Amino acid sequence: MSKMIIPCEEANHVCDKTQYKEATLWEKIKLNIHLIYCRACRKYTANNSKLTKVIKKSDVECLDKTYKDAMKKDFEKALKEVSN
């Protein structure tokens, strides 16, 4: 039975892995057993699920790498000018 009991830190890690479909069946079983008796991890899991849903629903567009690189160069140039 001791192999079925996991600490909160491991449970939170498995919760994160589960969100990204990286957890094994055995990890999911251990997580669910842990969630039966741990209120804090149930709350962590619920908050993680909410965050994932919000992010999936949002229409956030990320900058492409070339634009980010150009912004970084401009920032570094401006920073040098200010520090001189």
Summary of the structure (lengths in Angstrom):
residues: 84
radius of gyration: 20.7
end to end distance: 65.2
largest distance: 65.2
contacts: 178
relative contact order: 0.10
helix: 75%
strand: 0%
